[in-house]
């Protein structure tokens, strides 16, 4: 049995899923969490060999939590399903668990990528807060991450919206976790539109969720 489950929270990611699932490392188990998609996300996932969990409660955190609960492996990885991150980089993060409790990716944009200013500014602000208030030396909000499943559940992250990854980092710092950050390649979406950085409204909503967690 594989030791790593890759949780992919999805809301209308049918266009990008085939490429993402094709890049899942050999021996890793893809688990797609369909969070009220109105396209063929679930059907596409099943056609490409992924396990599918349906989570009707809206919110990124709801989808991630449902995936972690459904996983049966000792290690879980979480990655966006929009094609902007490469699952083939996951084994390097998993290897770091030998001396870490949580390993997260720091996005490094490919040449020519247009990363909206409001998304970059918001990320920089919350990471500054994490460094100065919690002593967590990170520069991104864990868009790709790996951890031991039971330890992750024991942290007790409660946010079920956009603030989930930020609360995870705050609780990890408070618990004295060893957090390691590695550079990962960040490219354009391969389908659909971002629910957060794709619009100013989405970024504002995420920022409010972040502030609620970190204030």
N, C-alpha and C positions, 0 to 999 in steps of 0.2 A: 504494500500500500504506500502511496506517496505521503510525504511528511508535510507538504505545504498545500494549503487551499488558497487560491487567488480569488478574493471577493471583488466582484465588479458591480457596484451600485449603478443602476441604469434607469434613466427616464428618457425614452425615445432615442435609443442609440442603435437602431437596426442597421443604419448605414455603415457605421464604423465597427460594429462588433465582429464581422468576419475577419478582418485584418488583425484586430486585437487578439481574438481567440487563436488565430493561426500562429501568433508569436508567443503564446504561453509556453514556457520551457517544458521540455519532456519530463514527465513524472509529476508535474504540478497539476492540481485539480482545479479547473475553472468553475466558479459558482457565480452565476448571474442573478442578481436580485432585481426583479422587475418592480419598479416603484411607480405604478399607475401609468405605464406607457400606453399611448394611444396608437402606436405603430406596431410593427411585427417583431419587436425586441425579443419577446419570449420565444416565439417560433424560430427566429433566426438563431438564437442561442442554442436551442435544442438540436437544430439541424447541424450545428457545428460541434456537437458533442458536449456541451456544457450542461451542468446541473442547473435548474432554475428554481428559485424561491420567489414567491409572490409576497410582497410586503405592501399592503393597502394603505398603511399610515404614511402620509406624505412626509418628505424630508430626507435629506442626505444622511443624516445620522440614523434615522429609522432604517434605511436600506442597509447601511453598514452594520448596524447592530444585528439585524436579522441575518445577515450573511455570516457574521462571526458566531452567532448562536447555532446556525445550521452546519457549520464546519465541523468535521470530525477528526481533523489532523492536529498535531501538537503546535504547529506554526501556521499563522494566517498572514497573508499579504493582502493589502488593499490598494487598488489602482483604478484610476478613472478609465471608463470604457469608450472615451471619445477619440482615441488614437493619438492623443498628444504626447503620451508617455509610452515607452517601449517596455513591454513585459520581459523582454530578454535581458534586461538589466536587473531583474529581481534576484537571481542567484547570488550576485555580488553583495546585495543587501542582506540576504539570508546568511551568508558566510560570516557577516559581522556579528551575528547573534552569539557567536562563541564568546564575545567579550562585551556584549551590550544587552540591554533589556528591550530597547526600541531602536530601530534603524529607520531613518526617514530620508527621502530624496530631496535634494535642493535643485530646483529647476534651473537648467542652463539653456537659454533659448538658442535654437539653431540660427544661423545667419539669415537675416532678412525677415525673421518672425515679427509680426506686429503684436506686441503684448500691450493691451490697453493701459494707458497711464493710470486710470483709477484703480485697476487691479494691482498694478505694481506698487502704487503708493499705499494702498491698504495693507498689502502683505508686508511692506517694509515697516509700517507703523506698528503692527501687532508683533512683529518679530523683535523690534526694538524694545517693546514692552516686556516680552518674554525674557529678553537678555537682562534688562535692568531690574525688573521686579522679581523674577524667578530664577535668575542665574542660569538660564538655559541657553546655551550658545548655539542658537539656530538662526537661519536666515530665510526659511520658508516654512509653510504651515502644513508640511507632511502630505503632499499630494500623492506620494507613493510611500508606503510604510510596511514594515514587517515586525511582528512581535509573537511571543508565545501566546497561544489562544487563551489558556486559563488565566494567565497573569493579566491579560488585557481585559477579560471579563471582570476580574477581581478589582480592577481600578474603579469600576462603577461609574463610567461616563454616562451622564444622563441626557445630554443635549441630543435632540433628535432632528435638528435642522442643520444649518450651515456651520454652526459653532462646534460641531462634534470634533473635528481634528484639533481645534484650538483647546477645547477642554481636555482632550486627551493629553496634549503637551503640558498643560498646567498641572493636571493630576500626576503625570509622570514625574515632573519636577518636584512636586510636593512629596511624592513617595520615594524620592531619592533614586529614581531609575537612572541607569547609564544610557544616555541618548546619544546616538552616533548619527551624524549627517553626512551623506555622500552626494556628490554631484550626479544628476541624471539628465539625460537629454530631453529637452522640451520642444516639441514641434507643433505644427498647426493641427487643428482637428481634422479628422478624415471624414467627418460627416456631422450634420446637424449644427446646432448653435449652442454655445455655452449658456447654462442657466445662471451663471454668476457673472463672469467677466464679459459675456457677450452683450451686456447692456449696462448702462449706468444704473438703472433701477435694480437689476440683479446684484450689482456690486454694493449698492447702498443697503439692500436687505441683508446681505452677507455681513457687511460692516457692523450693522446693528446687532446681529447675532454674535459677532466676535466681541463687541464691546460688552455685551451682557455677561460674557464668560470671563473676560479678563480685567474688568474694571476693579 
